[in-house]
Amino acid sequence: MDKQAKILEGIKIVDMTRVFTGPFCTQILADMGAEIIKIEEVGPNSNERSWPPFAPGTEESTYFIGLNRGKRSIELNFKEERAKDIFYQLVSEADIVFENFAPGVADKLGVGYEDCKKIKPDIIYLSISAFGQYGPFSKLPGYDMLAQAMGGLISITGYPEMPLRVGSSIGDIIAGLYGGMGLLGAIYYRDKTGEGQHIDVSLVDCIFTCLENSVPAYTITGRPTKRQGSRHPDGGPYDVYTCKDGFVCVVASNEKLWGNMCQLMGVPEMATDSKFNSNAARMQNIEEMTAFINKWMKDYTVDEMVTMLREARVAVAPILEVPQICESENTKARNMLVEFEHATAGKIKVPGNPIKFGAYEALAELPPPFKGQHTKEVLLEMGISEQEISEMLEKGEIGDGFITRAKNKNQQ
């Protein structure tokens, strides 16, 4: 049987990214078949590798494990010229280099776009940062939460008296997705023209594009978006409502769904009442409508309400906790919780690939690596001798996750 061709088979990425946005992006590309060489700094665990909780009995961070399947990890000390030579050799064989240092840091280390372009003129180089490679804020320290604040997301999230951060690092996620799309476009462009390029993606820019109707509503009508909790600013019912034992999310913001809901609530006339017969009218009377719905729902459990609304063809969902999602039949049916055998943490389960290709299941085969797990393997493939590898390990020019030191200690 012929080996299954993979979507990005033959694409090699030198990945210097850390924490979330870069690893999130390269994991998607690894699932699609790209070869990812993850460059990590020599020494003890830092950044996301040092964040608890850890897999039981190990120093393996669950944060790192969840973002790094399909990659081979090598440790390079960029303060040492020999380590940089190894990096340059990797670049000479790569299609893509990816970094998310603060702007200017890669250049100072000698691993920036211009450095890589000298070695590989058609290299595609992606930089993701909070504020971008240029602009008045480019040199400021930046993290996801700051980007959510500066990109406008926190201003429209939360309650009138208290803005809130979105529960996950959504700016990192969006930038990783935009970055991945940019890379795929740049590969196609290079294949047509023979030219590589530097791609600059900013978390703030990405968040700004995802404020839904807030920007055009302001630029066209002058209306700023106000924080309203879970309520949608432009339509309703579109909110979280209170049942006897919990909460449900309901979306009935078009007239058919609203009519179905009014019928179920026993007030079919409410659908044609001038205070509630259009989205605009309902938004003018949103507090009265919300109070009516909550009063109706308070006598029912979440399960009862979900069943009733679904039978009435009204969009509704219970609010699931992570353990419930992990055990969900839907999660299992769509293979969205996948198991790997990690070299030190044993069996681990992490979210799968949500992109379901018709040709085959695109899922990386390699489990997340421990730090420096593949240093020796990759360097041997590059033609570097075992003796030279040992010497570089001894000098601290490269690292292998303390494998060598642990072996030496056990032999003493």
PyMOL commands that set and color helices and strands:
alter all, ss='L'
color gray80, all
select helices_A, chain A and resi 21-31+47-50+62-65+81-92+105-109+113-119+144-150+154-156+170-193+203-208+214-221+255-265+268-271+279-284+286-297+302-311+322-326+329-333+375-381+386-395+403-411
alter helices_A, ss='H'
color red, helices_A
select strands_A, chain A and resi 12-15+35-40+71-76+96-99+124-129+158-159+162-163+197-202+238-242+247-251+315-318+337-342+346-351+398-399
alter strands_A, ss='S'
color yellow, strands_A
deselect
rebuild
show_as cartoon
